[in-house]
Amino acid sequence: MFVFLGDDGDEGIDGLDGDVGAPGIAPDDGTDGGAGDDGEGLIGHLLDQSDVLSGDLEVQAEGGWGGDGGNGGLGGSAPTGVAFNGANGGNSGYGGAGGDVNIGIDDVIADTVSVLVVAGYGGDGGGWNSTNLFGNGGKAAEDGYNGGNGGNGGHGGVGGSTSLTLADSEAGATFIQISAGDGGEGGDGGDGGEGASVGGTGGNGGLGGHGGNGGGAALSVIDNLFVTSDGRAIAATGGKGGDGGFQGYAGTGTAGDGSYGNNGNGGEGGDASVAVTGNTFDFTSDCGCEDGIVIAVVGGQGGFGYASEDDPSQDGVSGSGGDAVFDFSGNHLRATIDDVVISLALFLNAGQGGVFLPDPTDTTAGVKGADGTTDLIFGNNTIEGSAGIDTFQLEVDNFIYDDADTGVGITPLGSVIIDLTDGVIDLGSGATSVIADIEHIDVIIRDGYFDSNDDFHDSGVAVYLRGNAAANDLGSSEGDDELKGEAGNDTLNGYGGDDTVIGGLGDDVLYVDSDFDVVVELDGEGKDMVVSTITWSLVGTFIEDLYLDGFDDVDGTGNDGANRLTGSAGNNRLDGGVGADSMYGGDGDDTYYVDDLGDRIYEDAGMGRDVVISWVSLSLVGRVVEQLYLIGSDNLNATGNTLANTIDGNDGHNVIDGGENYDKMYGGLGNDTYYVDHVDDKVYEFLNAGTDVIYTSVEYDLTGRHIEVAYLTGSADMALFGNSLANALHGNDGGNLLDGRAGNDSLWGGLGDDTYGVNASGDVVTELDGEGTDTVESSRSYALGDFVENLFLTGASDINGTGNGLNNALVGNEGHNVLTGGLGDDSYYVQAGNDVVVEAAGEGNDEVHSSVSFLLWGTYVEGLVLTGTANIDATGNNQVNSLFGNDGNNVIDGGGAGDLLWGGLGADTFLFQAGCRADSIYDFDASEGDVIDLSAFGSGTISQAGSHALIDLGSGNLVWVRDTDATDAGFLGAIIW
């Protein structure tokens, strides 16, 4: 490594403090304080270096700092008893100039060039440290004498300038930074002395010293070859202007105060200029802006001036900011391998004018110094790619920092043009450069100012990017840009601003981010896509696809074509419009609009709760969508999926099937049909909204739902309940319970052993032959229709039940019932003493089951069974009866004909009367307290007939006591004669 260090400039010699003025001695005034010496800033040495053939070149140099000015002496005071004026304070000395640094490097071949050059700072003017009272006027004591004037503050020294030239050399990585010296601060003026307490006038304040001007920085890079893609950073910064000194305060006196001195002016910021001309930059790898060419030009900031506490005419003037000038001309940027990024970043920052500051004890507003200006010269360059896909990245920052929030100093760039078809670049000056063999362009233009809140105000430079026949990727930021793709599959992104994006031929991707962006594609120019971060519509365009990007809740609308719409991570509304569209919602709670049977919806699990609004029949099967709304008045169908769906019908006749899981289904107007498969499925219909039907594979209750018709499906045993309307309920192939509840209902059981609940006089039960053993449960008088076997009367009303030609079971309720069996072997169930059983002769072998005492006389019923445990009686008729007691103490009387008698549990009495004929007792048990009452006969004979006891009462009246010993004492003792 070759390192060359320039000799630093010597430090300036500080000016000596002025002598303190001597006190006045009558009759002479006191002497003034002595002036401080000026500082002496020396110039740094010139460095020339040539012919470094290998290795690294490092150059460092720093100019000497100017010395500070000496402080003015303190004016002498006139003591008490001495009749003299106070002496004047001495003036402070000026600060010395900072040392300059000037370097020239040529004919160098080096792997790395690193140059750091800093010019010397100007010295501060004397009197700057006013807390030590340097330069103040003396005080008068005797009546009628005046205070001395304050001395003037010294001016700050000028900052050193720097210049560097790198020419006719070859280098790899290159880092060059030059900085000019800042101007010195102006010294403070001395305060005027106090006048005598009687008749004295105060002394005048001294003048504040002016701040020194910042040094200038000039950098030239001429006719060099840079052979790698390693970092190449070049920067020049102008020196800051020194701040002006404070005014000296006026002395006070009873005869009048002195005047204030003027505040010092702020120094001007130094200019900075960079000229990069005639160079060749080789790019040998894929790099970004931070690794390509980075050039910064920064003007120095103007020094501060202060507002006067007394009089605006005494205000200090803030210094103007330095200019930033950049010339990039005649250069060749070339790719030496395929697929290279050629990157150029240019930063121009004009110096901010000095801010006009109020005095620390005053809030008076003032005027800041003028901002510097920027000037960019860019022309006659060549940007040349190689084979493959090459990219040109251009970043231009042209701005100032403006605390006054006016942006006056900025010189906006003109319109920027990069045209790959014509091979032209124009950065707004009208001077053109050549661009060739480049496919991708990425342009960032920031042109404006930062305000006092560090918010950037962009002037909106328009950028025009035009592609060529290749597949171009064109991007530009901030301004109102126009991007034109021409032929090829292009990607066009205007970023900020109101952009016009023209795709041209090929399958293009067009980015939008403003409501005022304009997208242009002509018919037949390929399959194109818009990528949008805002709500966007494809209506009126020949664009096929829309991709919503980001996390905001934005919407996408298609056109008349077959569109593909993709949502963002927010909550989107996607409407494909006319045509068979594909819509992908992604994350968020998305809403889809469907108007074509060919529309397709794609949602993944866990990506929000989504809604489809459809003008056509639609199925959610295979789609992870939760809600479906039918729109319009057409007769449409809607099918759910395995999720818990909410499905709304339209004003037409809809078929709605929620699918698996528990669903909510709303039919709306029209005659709607619902399919239910979960016990928690909910169906909602409004009154007078059509005649509606439910098909259900689970038990279902229509209560509270304005549904008229329901069908059970499958073969499982289940129940179906109606509502207050006139329902039509249909069973399935299993054993069903159908209960229409209020309203005149029609009930069809179908196959299986069905049970019907009848509650209204208009209820109709329909069963076909061979469809099981069926039962009606009725709360009102009822006659069984065809092919229904059993009837149960419910409640406590006095109602009647009538059978049919089948073998019926008729069951009464808690009221007084008339049960009429009709043909067939009927069974009656009696619960009240006043129940009447009606059977005509020849209508089958019938039986009564009774929980109260019951008499078969007057009926053609053959059997009577007592139920329960109450002590009740059973009396036969003149038929051959079978009488059964219950678990209580019963009186069993067979009546006429040969009856079969069972007492059951309890102490039963078997009662026989004249004409009883040949009766048989089957469960006589004297140990239970059973007795045989033959008191109606008075006498008879008892004999053993096989295993049975036979009692002969004469006249053909016999009592057979089955499985009983005729000689048993218990038996004999249980007979009542």
C-alpha positions, 0 to 999 in steps of 0.5 A, a space after each residue: 500500500 502506498 500512503 501519502 500524507 499531505 502536511 497539515 497546515 500549521 495552527 494559526 497563532 492566537 491573537 493576544 488579548 488587548 490590554 485593559 484600559 487604565 482608569 481615568 485620572 483627572 482631568 484626562 479620560 481613561 485609556 482605551 483597551 488594546 486591540 487583539 492581534 489577528 489569527 494567522 491561518 497557514 495554507 496546507 501544502 500541495 500534493 502531486 503523485 503519479 505512477 503508482 503501478 500496483 497496490 492501494 493508494 491512500 491520501 489524507 490531508 488536513 489544512 491548518 486551522 486559523 487562530 482565534 482573534 484576541 479579546 478587546 480590553 476592558 475600558 477603565 472606570 472613573 472611580 468615585 471622586 474622579 470627574 472623568 468619563 468611563 473609558 471605551 472598551 478595546 476592539 477584539 481581533 479577527 480570527 485567522 483564515 483556515 488553511 487551504 488544501 489542493 491535491 492533484 493525482 494523475 497517471 495512477 494505476 491502483 487497486 484501491 484509491 482512498 482520498 480524505 481531504 479536510 481544509 482548515 477551519 477559520 478562527 473565531 473572532 475575539 470577544 466571542 466569550 463575552 462572559 469574561 466582560 472583554 471589551 466592555 466600556 468603563 463606568 462613570 461615577 461623578 455627576 454629569 459624566 458618561 460611560 465608555 463605549 463597548 469595543 467591537 467583536 472581531 470577525 470570524 476567519 474564512 474557512 479553508 478551501 479544498 480542491 482535488 483532481 483525479 485524472 488519467 488513472 486506472 482504479 478499482 474501488 474508489 472512495 474520495 471525500 473532500 470537505 472545506 473548512 467552516 468559517 469562524 464564529 464572530 465575536 460578541 461586541 462589548 457592552 457600553 459603560 454606565 453613566 453617572 447616577 446624576 446627569 450621566 449618559 450610558 456608553 454605546 454597545 459595540 458591534 458584533 463581529 461577522 461570521 467567516 465565510 465557509 470554504 469552497 470544495 471543488 472535485 474533478 474526476 477526469 478521464 479515468 478507468 474504473 475497472 470493478 463493480 466495487 464501491 465507488 463513492 465520491 463526495 464534496 462538502 462546502 464549509 459552513 458559514 460562521 455565526 455572527 456575534 451578539 451586539 453589545 448592550 447599551 449602557 444606562 444613564 439618567 441623562 439617557 441610555 447609549 445605543 445598542 451595537 449591531 449584531 454580526 452577520 452570519 458567514 456565507 456557506 461554501 459552494 461545492 462542485 463535482 465534475 465527473 467527466 470522460 470516465 469509463 466505469 466497468 460493471 463486473 457483477 450484480 450490484 445495487 446503488 450502495 455498491 455502484 457509483 454514489 456521488 454526493 455534492 453538499 453546499 455549506 450551510 449559511 451562518 446564523 444572524 441574531 435579531 436585535 433586542 432593541 432595533 430591527 435595524 441592528 439585526 444581523 443578516 443570516 448568511 446564504 447557503 452554498 451552491 451544489 453543482 454537479 457535472 456528469 458528462 461524457 462518461 461510459 458506464 458499461 456491463 462487461 458480463 451478462 445480467 448486470 445491474 449498472 447503478 448510479 446514485 446522485 445526491 445534490 444538497 444545496 446549503 440551507 441559508 442561515 436561520 435568523 435567530 431571536 435574541 435569547 431574551 427576545 422572540 422577534 422573528 427575522 428573515 433567514 439567509 437565502 438557500 443555495 441552489 443546485 445545478 445538475 449537468 448530465 449529458 453525452 454519457 453512454 450506459 451500455 449493457 451486455 448480453 442477458 438481462 441488464 438493469 440500469 438503476 438511477 437515483 437522483 436526490 436534489 434537495 435542501 433542508 429548509 427550516 423556513 418551510 418555503 423550499 425557495 432554494 431548490 431548483 427543480 429538475 425538468 422532466 426525466 426521459 429514459 427511452 430504450 427504443 430510441 436509446 436516449 436519456 435526458 435528466 431534464 436539462 435537454 442534454 441527452 445521453 445514450 442507453 443501449 442493451 438495457 432491459 430493466 430500469 429502476 428510477 428514483 427521483 426525489 426533488 424538493 425540500 425537507 421542512 422544519 419537521 423533517 417532512 419531505 415536500 416533493 416537487 413532482 418531477 415527471 419521469 417518462 420511461 419507454 421500453 423496447 421489444 425486450 421484456 422490460 421492467 420499468 420502475 419510477 418513484 414519486 412524480 407523475 410519470 409515464 411508463 410505456 412498455 412497447 413489445 415484450 412481457 413488461 413490468 411497469 411500476 410508477 410508484 408514487 404520483 399520478 402515473 400513466 402506465 401503457 403496457 403495449 404488446 406482450 403479457 404485461 404487469 402494471 402497478 398502480 397506487 393512486 386513484 388518478 393513475 391511468 392504465 392503458 392496454 389495447 385489445 389483443 396486446 397480450 394477457 396483462 395484470 394490474 397490481 394495485 395497493 388501492 381499490 381498482 376496476 378493470 372496467 373499460 380496459 383490455 386487462 385480464 388480471 388484477 392483483 391487490 397488494 398489501 394489507 389495506 381493505 381495498 376492492 377489485 372489479 373485473 370487466 367483460 372478460 374472463 378475469 383473475 382477481 386476487 385479494 390483498 391481506 385485508 378485507 376485499 370485495 372482488 367482483 369479476 363482472 361479466 365473464 367466467 372469472 377466477 377470484 382468490 380472496 387470501 387473508 381477511 374477510 372477503 366478499 365475492 360477487 358472482 354473476 356467471 356460472 363459470 365464476 370460480 372462488 378460491 379460499 384457503 382455510 383459516 383466512 377469514 370469514 368470507 361472503 359470496 353474493 351471487 346472481 346465479 346458482 352456486 355451490 360452496 363445496 370445495 371452497 372455504 367460504 362461510 356465507 352465500 347470498 343469492 341476488 335478484 328474482 331468478 329461481 336459483 340454487 345455493 349449496 353450502 359446504 362442511 363449514 357452518 354456513 349462512 345462506 340467503 335466498 333471493 326473491 325467486 324460488 330457491 333450493 338451499 342446501 347448507 351441507 354438513 355442519 350447522 347452517 343458517 338458511 334464509 329463503 326470502 320471497 318465493 317458494 323455497 326448498 331447504 335441505 337440512 342435515 344437522 340438528 342445529 340447522 336453522 331455517 328462517 322464513 317470513 310470513 307470506 314469503 311463499 310456500 316453502 319446503 324442508 327436506 331433512 335427514 334429522 329430526 326437525 321442528 318447524 315451530 317459529 318458522 314460516 315453513 309449510 311443507 317438510 319431508 323426512 329423508 332416509 330410513 332412520 326413526 325420527 320425529 317431525 313437528 309442524 307449526 301454526 300453519 297448515 303443514 304437509 308433513 311427510 315421513 321416511 322409510 323409518 318409524 316416524 312421529 309426525 305432529 303438525 301441531 296447530 293448523 289443519 295439517 296433512 300427514 303422510 307417514 310412509 313406510 315404517 311404524 309411524 305415529 301421528 299427532 292430531 291437534 286440529 279437526 282438519 288434520 288428515 293422516 294418510 297411510 298406504 297398505 303395507 306401510 307398517 303398524 301406525 298410531 294416531 295420537 289425537 287431542 280431539 275426537 278422531 276416526 281412523 282412516 284407512 291403513 292406520 291401526 291404533 288410536 290414542 286419545 290425549 288430554 282430558 277432554 270428553 272426546 271419542 275415538 273410532 277405529 276402522 276395518 283393521 285390528 285397532 287399538 283404541 286408547 281413551 284419555 282422562 275424559 269420558 270417551 266413546 271408543 268405537 272399534 269397527 271391524 277387526 280385532 280391536 283393543 280399547 284402552 279405558 281410563 274413565 268410568 263413563 267411557 263407552 266402548 262400541 262394538 257391533 256383532 261380528 266385528 272381530 275379537 275385541 278387548 278392553 284394557 281399563 284402569 277403572 271398573 268396566 262392564 262389557 254388557 251392551 257391547 260385542 267385546 270379548 276381552 277385558 283386562 284391568 290395569 294398574 293396582 286399584 281395587 276395581 271390577 270387571 264384568 262380562 257380557 253374554 259373550 264368551 269373555 276373557 276377564 283379567 284382574 289387575 294387582 288390586 282386589 277385584 270383583 270378576 263377573 263373567 256374565 253369561 256364556 262360558 267365560 275365562 277368568 283370571 284374578 291376578 294379584 290381590 284378594 279377588 272375588 269371583 262372582 257367579 250368577 244364574 245363567 253363568 254357564 260353564 266358567 273357568 277360574 285359572 289363577 285361584 289362590 286362597 292364600 291371597 284371599 281369593 273367594 268364590 261367591 256362589 250366593 246367587 245359587 245357595 247350593 251345589 256339588 263339588 267334585 274332582 275332575 282330573 287336576 281341576 275342582 268342578 263346582 256343579 250349580 245345576 241347570 248347566 251352570 258349572 265353575 271349573 277351578 283349574 289346578 285345584 284340589 277339591 278337598 282342600 280346606 282352604 279352597 272349600 273355606 273360600 266358597 261363599 254359598 
